Amino acid sequence: MKGNIEGHGISRLSGHVDNLETNSKRVQLTEKTNANTRSMSTDSGVSENGGRTEGLAVRQYVRSKMPRLRWTPDLHLCFVHAVERLGGQDRATPKLVLQLMDVKGLTIAHVKSHLQMYRSMKNDENGQGT
């Protein structure tokens, strides 16, 4: 009986190896397809666990088609007034700031980023004074 179990285990193991080879072929096919649709570069280095990472595909950065928002002094002043009306930097939320500012073309992502920077700048100012 024991011989049958070991034999069965080996056959199951070889089945897993066959599956790995099939999956490997699928990955190679996918990489070839992706290479035809967009350019990919390779990177080599050492991963966190110490293994080599040569040949791994790294997706290229694609810049947004939307122009970058420039926070003018007037726009920043509007932002600061909205934050103050909401009770300060710690109580203000990006959604409420956006609603109070009521600026066409301004998104919640713009306000989130600016509020994060504003809070860190204020915390730096408070930390340096002590």
C-alpha positions, 0 to 999 in steps of 0.5 A, a space after each residue: 500500500 505504501 508503494 502506491 501512495 509514493 507512486 501517486 505522489 510522484 505522479 501528482 508532482 509531475 502534474 504540477 510541473 506540467 502545469 508550471 511549464 504551461 503557465 510559464 508558456 502563457 506568461 511568455 506569450 503574454 509578455 510577447 503580446 504586451 511587448 507588441 502593444 507597448 514598450 517594456 524595459 527590463 531591470 536588474 538588481 537584487 530583491 529584498 530577499 536577496 534573489 536576483 531580479 534580472 529580466 523582470 518587466 518594468 512598466 514605463 511611466 505614462 504621463 497624464 494628458 491633463 496639464 499639471 495644476 499650478 497652485 497660484 498665490 490666489 488659488 492657495 489663498 482660496 484654499 487657506 480660507 476654505 481650510 480656516 472656515 472648516 476649523 483648521 488643517 486637522 478638521 478640514 477634509 479634501 471633499 469639503 475644501 473642494 466644495 468650499 473653494 468651488 473652482 472649475 477644473 479643480 479635482 479632489 486629487 488636487 486638493 488631497 495632495 495640496 492639503 497633505 503638503 499644507 499639513 506637513 509644512 504647518 507641522 514643520 513650522 510648529 516643530 521648528 519653533 520648539 
